[in-house]
């Protein structure tokens, strides 16, 4: 079994990898879904993933780990545990949907930051945090994810690392979805 298959099998075992007809956060539809909150239910399993991602991110020498709320909070914290001296913060959406710092979190000019996400499909949430860090003068040195399922180009990041890369995961605009055309009910797994 390849390393990627072992990681994917572990996700399936805990209910974090699903097959069916799903509404993605992006509004697109897919026949596969990564519900990584199900992995974070199991701290010891998550810790293996986080340690692996931390080893990939550590060479970029971040002093701060930042994640987007909600999906990136626990993975960012778990990765931060494995990087000596790192602090962990998270960004939240404002009333207009933009990512902002709350709870007294701040990034100083020149501060070396790694942005951590649970899963990357389009990279939109992580990129919002990257932009927020840069707006405050921080230096984004890397972006990392537990699962990378992106199909198109990712935003302009200095480095991107992931524990599991899943290729060829289809996603469709709702009006182009073949699963909708054949009447398979749409599932919203995050509800």
Secondary structure, 3 states (H helix, E strand, C coil): CCHHHHHHHHHHHCCCEEEEEEECCCCCEEEEEECCHHHHCCHHHHHHHHHHHHHHHHCCCCCEEEEECCHHHHHHHHHHCCCCCCEEEEEEECCCCCEEECCCCCCCCCCEEEEEEEEECCCHHHHHHHHHHHHCCCEEEEEEEEEECCCCCCCCCCCEEEEEECCCCCEECHHHCHHHHCCCCCECCCC
